[in-house]
Amino acid sequence: MSNTIEKALQRQREAEAAKKQQQSEKQEDTPAVSANATVADSESKPEPAIASENSEPSEKSEKKAKSYIIDLERLEENGHVSLLSKRSQVNEEYREIKRKLLQNGFGQLSQTLTNSNIIMVTSGRPSEGKTFTAVNLALSIAIEQDKTVLLVDADVLKPNVCNTLGIDKRKGLMDYLLGEVGDLSEVMYHTNIDKLKIIPSGKSHHLSTELLASKKMHDTVDEFANRYSDRVVIIDTPPLIGINESAILANFAGQAVVVTEEGKSRLNDIKFAVGRLNPDMAIGFVVNKSVNTDTDGTGYYGYYYAEQED
């Protein structure tokens, strides 16, 4: 009797073991199908919690892409106006330059100028320091308590604002004029300098002269000039001699700053360059790389503003 019971129990154990073996083999045969089904389900129906978590960083990234981070220490090391609570020679020089420009833009003379708050910065020929001057003017005006500044790189033939500021090139003015960007705000970038915005030049184009002369550009400049009463617009333009774009842009600005390099700019070039400007605008001159040895005997780079005389 005991042997019979033991044999029955043995058969039961063997049957249970065989059943477990069958289940195990069945599971091993189906993992690929289960895995594929899981991937398909995951791709077609993402979990709401994951989608929600991913959407917020995406929005933050998009906002981050719409702004520039300018290295202020790098600018200072390269001789630009300092925004790091330091009083420097170049800061004082540009304070003097900008004061006259702001008086023209918002004082009594502004009533006689068209778009008095739009200032084009140019030169007779290349490499005389116009972009350096335009950037410094924008930085200095950004320090003002009651003004904001928009820096526009309109030197569409040889743009240099982004390179000077140490920031990457992005879609800009030309992309907007070509209709490849739907709204001007898409190419107007905020910066870590609270009162400074930048519009890069954007892509190059063989019809840049016609695009800058278009009604769309005219309407854009009107928006620059009139949308905000506290805004100063600094436009870095190509040199005046031999380039049509600058003469066109001169019709939009109320003021012009002509940058000359001491010991290099020729008087005939300066006269010819001024002759290409709008005679109704206020025209001033910045003498760049002027060496003054009256201080410590070693000299320094100076920048001076002189109003044009009739």
Beta strands, then each sheet from edge to edge (+ up, - down):
strand 1: 67-68
strand 2: 118-123
strand 3: 148-153
strand 4: 189-191
strand 5: 196-199
strand 6: 231-236
strand 7: 255-261
strand 8: 282-288
strand 9: 290-291
strand 10: 301-302
strand 11: 305-307
sheet 1: 1+ 4+ 5- 3- 6- 2- 7- 8- 11+
sheet 2: 9+ 10-
end
